[in-house]
Amino acid sequence: MNKVVAVTGCLGFIGTHVVEALCEHGYRVYGFDAETYAANLDWLEHKRGFSDIFKYQQADICTLDRLPDVDAIVHLAAETHVDNSLLDAERFVRTNFLGTAHLLELVRGKRAYQIPTFIHISTDEVYGSVDTGCTTETAPLRPSSPYAASKAAADHLVQAYGHSFAIPTRIVRPSNCYGARQHPEKLIPKAIRHCGLGRPIPIHEGGNATRSWLKVEDCAQAILTVLDSGKNGEIYNVGGNTETSVRGVASMVLDAFGETTAQLDFGYTRLGLDTRYHVDDTKLRSLGWSPQGNLVEDIPRLVAAERTTFRW
């Protein structure tokens, strides 16, 4: 009998790739999504042809009335954009913290033999800035934005439920993801869109903040690795394939785009901007995972695919 996995936030950027990876590996998948502005309904329409192994229900994790009997839950549903969290922090607290609490209560209410493994997808942003070196899973959490704080709070709650109620939990903390189907509010697709329109690309604080860039397919494989081989009660960092600045990434997009009147516009400020994220993913690599993407090679392919595509 194939294992059954529930995926919350299944229509989001990472969620669609995780569902595809699970289905390709023979899992049966229940998908849930609130269908917010970030939901990819075009992808859902395409995936209806896989109805034999993928079932979908529109649902808000804060009000979901029941969970199906599954072997595991991959909890991806979240508000994710830092700028949005600065404008409406309460929405992030509701979804990222209270929504996670509601899911954990639904899990806790199941019979002991029905309790699934709860895999919570967090973020490297919970660690805050690291000037040099890298952060391990035991580093203290020092979130700088309402988004990161809401995810850090959810991490603590997941660990507490695991300890108090014997729920098998695992936490995954990915680096900055990029790839196909990413919402245009994020840096790379936003830069590509602005290039196509000949508009300046808005960059915060000179673009000097550096990130570790993780291809979304590698992120999906990391989650599957933790699902298949991870240990309960553990946290797993997911490192990227390239560390570079926001300015560097935007410049790569400009170079790949070729002839355009777009330029980088550094006249923007983000409150509480972290200067650098970089995680140590030795624990995950010991399970056999390693990133296959290459940011420098992947950006030209993304530009070629995105520049002629009209997306939401």
Secondary structure as UniProt FT lines:
FT   STRAND          4..8
FT   TURN            9..11
FT   HELIX           13..24
FT   TURN            25..26
FT   STRAND          28..33
FT   TURN            37..38
FT   HELIX           41..47
FT   HELIX           48..50
FT   TURN            51..53
FT   STRAND          54..58
FT   TURN            61..63
FT   STRAND          72..75
FT   HELIX           82..87
FT   HELIX           89..92
FT   HELIX           93..98
FT   HELIX           99..108
FT   HELIX           112..114
FT   STRAND          117..121
FT   HELIX           124..127
FT   TURN            137..138
FT   HELIX           146..165
FT   STRAND          169..174
FT   STRAND          176..178
FT   TURN            180..181
FT   TURN            184..185
FT   HELIX           187..197
FT   STRAND          201..204
FT   HELIX           205..207
FT   STRAND          210..215
FT   HELIX           216..229
FT   TURN            232..233
FT   STRAND          235..238
FT   STRAND          242..245
FT   HELIX           246..257
FT   STRAND          264..268
FT   TURN            271..272
FT   HELIX           282..285
FT   TURN            286..288
FT   HELIX           295..306
FT   TURN            307..308
//
